[in-house]
Amino acid sequence: MTSIDRPTSATSAGPTHPVRHWIRRRRLMVASTVRGACYGIGTGVAGLFFWWVQQNL
């Protein structure tokens, strides 16, 4: 049920643009890939640091 008092947003009123949707999906995919790579690099550096500490005790 739609309310008469609530205006619709500009994005939902018109048709979606396939190119913008494609760019947004690719940008989100790249951002999540970079985020995952950064987490992996950070985990690897922390692991190497603790390994180095254990070796030098």
N, C-alpha and C positions, 0 to 999 in steps of 0.2 A: 504494500500500500504506500503510495507516494503522497507526501504532504504538499499542499498547495503553497503553504507559507515558506517552505524550504526551497531556495533557488538551486538549480542544477549548476554544477561547475562547468567551466568552459571546456575542460578536457572530455568530460563525459557527454557533452551535448553534440559534438561533431564526430565524424568518422575518425578512426585511428589512422595514423600515418605509418605504413609498413616499414619505411626506411628508418624512421625515428625509433620504432619498436625494435628493429634489428640492431641498430646502433646501441640502444640501451642494453639489450641482452648481451651483446659482445662486450660492452664496457663493464657490466657487472661480472661477466665471466673472467675477464682479464683482472679485475680488481680482486676477485676471490682467489685467483691463481697466484697473484703476487702476494697476497696476504698469507696464503698457505706456504709459499716459498720462504717468506720471511720467518714464519713460525718454525719451519724446518731448519733454516740456517741458525736461528737462535738456539734451538734445541741441540743442534750439532755442536755449536760453540760451547754451550754450557757443559755438554757431555765431555768434550775434549778438555775443558778446563778442569773438571773434577777428575778425569783420568790422569791428567798431568799432576794434580795435587797428590793423588794416591801414589803415583810413581816416585814422587820426590819426598815422601814422608819417611 
